[in-house]
Amino acid sequence: MQTLSEEQKKELVQMIVENTGLRLDYYGFVEVMLGMFEDIPGFETVKQNAVSLLNELWRKYDEQKAPGTSG
């Protein structure tokens, strides 16, 4: 599986925030992220081995929901 830099992870999360806001629950977030992975060369098979990556991206997304943060 390909790996992503911290900057790339932030960019993916920001794309979701811009397209869906901060209203997704975990399962909605995962569904959207997996859809994005299908468009990234090398990530088409991420569904089989990406739990830790998805959880990391979810934490970055969810942190933006915290009071006092902008987004």
C-alpha positions in Angstrom: 0.0 0.0 0.0 1.1 3.5 -0.7 1.8 5.9 2.2 0.8 9.5 2.5 2.8 12.4 3.9 1.3 14.4 6.8 0.6 17.2 4.3 -1.2 14.8 2.0 -3.3 13.5 4.9 -4.2 17.1 5.9 -5.2 17.9 2.3 -7.5 14.8 2.0 -9.2 15.7 5.3 -9.6 19.4 4.1 -11.1 18.2 0.9 -13.8 16.3 2.8 -14.4 19.3 5.1 -14.8 21.6 2.1 -17.2 19.2 0.3 -19.3 17.9 3.2 -18.6 20.2 6.2 -18.0 18.8 9.6 -21.3 16.9 9.9 -20.1 13.4 9.0 -20.1 10.6 11.6 -17.3 8.0 11.5 -19.0 5.7 9.0 -20.0 8.5 6.7 -16.4 9.8 6.8 -15.0 6.4 6.0 -17.4 5.9 3.1 -16.4 9.3 1.6 -12.7 8.6 2.1 -12.8 5.2 0.5 -14.5 6.8 -2.5 -11.7 9.3 -2.7 -9.1 6.5 -2.4 -10.6 4.9 -5.6 -9.5 8.0 -7.5 -5.9 7.9 -6.2 -3.6 5.6 -8.2 -2.3 2.9 -5.9 -5.0 3.3 -3.3 -7.7 1.3 -5.1 -7.2 -1.7 -2.8 -7.0 0.4 0.4 -10.2 -1.2 1.7 -8.3 -4.4 2.6 -5.6 -2.8 4.7 -6.3 0.8 5.7 -8.0 0.7 9.0 -5.1 2.5 10.8 -4.9 5.1 8.0 -8.7 5.7 8.0 -8.6 6.0 11.8 -5.8 8.5 11.6 -7.6 10.6 9.0 -10.8 10.4 11.0 -9.0 11.8 14.1 -7.7 14.7 12.0 -11.3 15.4 10.7 -12.9 15.0 14.1 -10.5 17.3 15.8 -11.8 20.1 13.6 -15.2 19.7 15.2 -13.9 20.6 18.6 -15.1 23.9 20.1 -12.8 26.8 19.5 -11.4 25.5 16.2 -12.0 27.1 12.9 -12.9 25.1 9.8 
